[in-house]
Amino acid sequence: PSPRSAAELWQELKTFLSGVDPAQGTQLSPQAHARCALLLLRCLPPARHAALHHLRAVFDQQVCAHLLQLETGTGNGAGGSGGGAAGRAGLGEVVQEVQKVLGEFVRLNPGAWAPVVSAWSVELMGQLSSKYGGGLGEPLPPLPPNPAGGLAEPLRLWTSCEATRTLLEIYTQCLAAMMGGCPDACVDALLDTSVQHSPHFDWVVAHIGSSFPGTIIARVLSCGLKDFCAHGASPGEGNDKRAPKIASVVGILGHLASRHSGSIKQELLRMFHQSLGPGRDQQQKATVPFLLQLALLSPPLLGAVASELVDSLRPEVLNQLHQRFSGLPRAELDETVAVVVRLLCQTSAGAFRILRFLLDTAAPPAGAAPPGPPLHDGVREACERLVRLLLLNLQKLVYSRGDPGAANSSHSTNPMGSANPTASPPGVPFLEALKGHVRELCVETLRLERKRFLWLHQLLGLLGVYSPPHCASDALGYLLTLARSPEELALAAQLHAVLSSCLPDLLPAAVETCLRQIHAGRLPEAQVAQFLRNLALVLRWEAAEGTAAAAVAAALGPVLSCRLRDLAQLLPHRHAEVAAAACQLLAVCPFPASLPPAHLLTTVRAAVRRFFSALRRRDAAGCWHGGKVLVRLSSASPPAAKAVLQQLVEGALLGGNAELFGGRRAEGAGGEREGSADASLLDVNRRLTAAVNFSGGVWSVFHAGVIGSGLKAAGGAGERAPEEVARDTQIFLTLLLRCCRGASSSSSSSSSPSSSPSEPQAGGGINPEAAKAVAAALVESVCPEAAGADLVWPPEEQARGTVERDLRICRSFRHQPLLFPLLRLVAAGRPALCYCSVLLRGLLASLMAYWEGCRESKTTGSPWHLQASCALVAVMAEGSLLPPLLGNMHEIFPELAPFEVHLLLLSVWGYLRENSPLPQKFTFRPQRGGFARDFARDADGAKHLAVLHSVLHRNIHRLGLLAGRFR
């Protein structure tokens, strides 16, 4: 402007102070009064504060007019005496002149004017934001410190106003002018105003910070650190008592974190590492407590820097930290540790990495040495203390979540709670982040590394209580699945003891989760087998091994009893180790009191198939466990015993299992030989239908297989050694006898004491009902069309119509050597042999026809037929179908001619035709503990001995010594 004389300046000053036009004597308009202030601001430096103070009113009027226009949609009455649109236009011109004048001052002399103008503009923006934050006449209600997306509307509102937009541009020009020097004064003004007018002033901070992110972030942190040092605050103290600027620092950085988190993270890490360098000034000592306080007040800042900070804590950095804090007083050090523990509890991003860092530092794994210089002992002790305090604090937070009073107090003291005061119960971010790392925690726990596994085990318990039921059941399931020794498995029992009081259904949920993953194919076979073996080991724990072990063993039994079907489905698993482990578990698993028929048949079939599979592989342990499962099933209930015996007999006689006992594979029968590609038609029919009809009637429909499965196996291929056949036969018959005795115990327990004596007492031999089940299975396997046939011995004329069936029965006995031992077993359970009448008739008729047409001079020329004839007569004598005299005749068969054997067998046939083998002819003998038959009540048997005596007389020179046995 042109130079003014002293008189002119004095006149302008009087006009400015009085507000009256000296020429006209009228009141100055706002525009004229403002231009007078601008003139003094240009020409009279001592009047700058007064001029700037007066110009505040101009901007206030402009903002008021703008808001009134927005609320009413018109501009009448705004602008004071200027009136209407003309008044607003005049105020707008004055605002532009103010920007021009102040901008020129800052450009020409930034060192002198930028601090003053920036403080004026930012303070004025703070006053206007607070005054008109809620519109005209009412204040703005308080806002959260950092509302997500809440600054978009205030920014749009205030930047559309010319006055506030101009003030924002003026402050931006001042800050840009001071960038090359020291912008602390500008940043200090921003912080001071933010403290005074937050949250209405937040839009200014957000806009300026977005324009100068690097400078604002660095200077805001620097100013906050200076204020922190000046007030002597320590971490953990209230942010509004001793360090007022720190709350503003938190708010500013929180606004910038969404777009400039990388710059914030970089600056925070730079400050941290710079504070550990050489030097002992006050700011370096206060940097770490300042950063801790920032993180405590701003969880987003903590999440942004936590993971990178852990990565930078190398051994040399940890040693520097120890050196820096080792000289602090005990009270200050304890306070700092408490803040760190609180921060750890609030950490969610990178929580698992932080936990591993603490564990590796406090108690490194055996044989693991971190790179770099060795750690100071004090560092390990400090980390160990942090871990213990962390677990203690987590325990307090977890177990106080259900207390409303504790939740409210947590909201009042915990910044996380203050961010969401309506949350009930409050969350624990550290545990929330660890919910997805339960498996890794279990794996680390099972390593049994010194103190680590104790801390991790405690943490698993806290996770289970914090996030039921999934975390608890998953943790227990992982421990049961991954444990490889009794010591590791004991950790599962201890976790169950900790959580069972508050989670009563923990064990069923864990077992169900594991079984669901197993059947879905999500677990490797090795882990499945280990899980099943661990369950078997838990069931075998006794009370002497400890309270926790006894409790989990007692609770596991009923759980597995309800999941018997799911466990039985693993017996035919393709992986041998899984099948063996499932069999081992079922051998000790308690069975339910009653099983549905479908579940029962499924379990029995799977157990039988497992037994024969182990027998083929010569797996002694597998045979023992499979046999034990079948014995326990047979003792569960009479239907279960019948199903076990039937499946065992059918499995031994049909399919490829017949070769185990010296037999031949039945024609058309599917093989079960391991590694064979044949398919069992019986299994196929079972899969296609709910139950297989074995009645053999004309309406029975079966799946006949697929044509073109290849050539038949050559006869005699793969024959087994006699000693192997004898061993397998002995194992099978022993198991069958054990199942028959198990059936006896189940029948005894199911029958009432007042029932009639239909079963033998203890020590009376094989249970007749069990032997009857074996007999029925034999008939169905050998001659299914004759199942349920009449037991009465038919006349000779009627027997001629069954020649083809009789030959097939004889062929079955010749191809299946196991049939004779099975008949002997049935004969031991009198009168069960009567139910094998159709097999006895067919075999006797075929042998009679053979000996009648035989042209050998002696019976020894036909060894199999001789052996079959002797075995048949002996079996019928054992089953009390023949009197003792007729039952002993097989002793002389090797010394006779074929026609003589034919005559003797014909006399047997005649006796059985007159005295049919019927169960009604047997009576129970309590003194003998079994059934017996009184042959004195039968028809005259002397006539049937005539042939026998004649044969003895004819061969008296050779059989004289045996004649006494037939008197």
Salt bridges, closest charged atoms under 4 A:
ASP60 OD2 - LYS131 NZ 2.86
GLU93 OE1 - ARG35 NH2 3.46
GLU97 OE2 - ARG35 NE 3.26
GLU104 OE2 - ARG107 NH2 2.28
GLU123 OE1 - ARG56 NH2 3.49
GLU153 OE2 - ARG156 NH2 2.33
ASP184 OD1 - ARG219 NH1 3.35
ASP184 OD2 - LYS226 NZ 3.07
ASP188 OD1 - LYS245 NZ 3.46
ASP192 OD1 - LYS245 NZ 3.27
ASP202 OD2 - HIS255 NE2 3.49
ASP227 OD1 - HIS231 ND1 3.04
GLU237 OE2 - ARG242 NH1 3.34
GLU267 OE2 - ARG270 NH2 2.45
GLU308 OE2 - LYS265 NZ 3.42
ASP311 OD2 - ARG353 NH2 2.30
GLU316 OE2 - ARG314 NE 3.00
ASP334 OD1 - ARG330 NE 3.61
ASP334 OD1 - ARG385 NH2 2.76
ASP360 OD1 - ARG452 NH1 2.82
GLU384 OE2 - ARG388 NH2 3.05
GLU384 OE2 - LYS451 NZ 2.93
GLU432 OE1 - LYS435 NZ 3.34
GLU440 OE2 - HIS437 ND1 3.87
GLU444 OE2 - ARG356 NH2 3.64
GLU444 OE2 - ARG447 NE 3.56
GLU444 OE1 - ARG452 NH2 3.10
GLU512 OE2 - ARG516 NH2 3.11
GLU525 OE2 - ARG574 NH2 3.28
ASP566 OD2 - ARG563 NH2 2.82
GLU577 OE2 - ARG533 NH1 3.26
ASP619 OD2 - ARG610 NH2 3.84
ASP619 OD2 - ARG617 NH2 3.97
GLU650 OE1 - ARG686 NH2 3.66
GLU659 OE2 - ARG665 NH2 3.59
GLU659 OE2 - ARG673 NH2 2.61
ASP683 OD1 - ARG686 NH1 3.75
GLU724 OE2 - ARG618 NH2 2.35
GLU724 OE1 - ARG720 NH2 3.86
ASP728 OD2 - ARG720 NH2 2.34
ASP728 OD1 - ARG727 NH2 3.02
GLU785 OE2 - ARG808 NH2 1.99
GLU891 OE2 - ARG965 NH2 2.76
GLU895 OE1 - ARG958 NH1 3.60
GLU900 OE2 - ARG954 NH1 2.88
GLU914 OE2 - LYS943 NZ 2.81
GLU914 OE1 - HIS944 NE2 3.11
ASP934 OD2 - ARG937 NE 3.66
ASP938 OD2 - ARG933 NH2 3.09
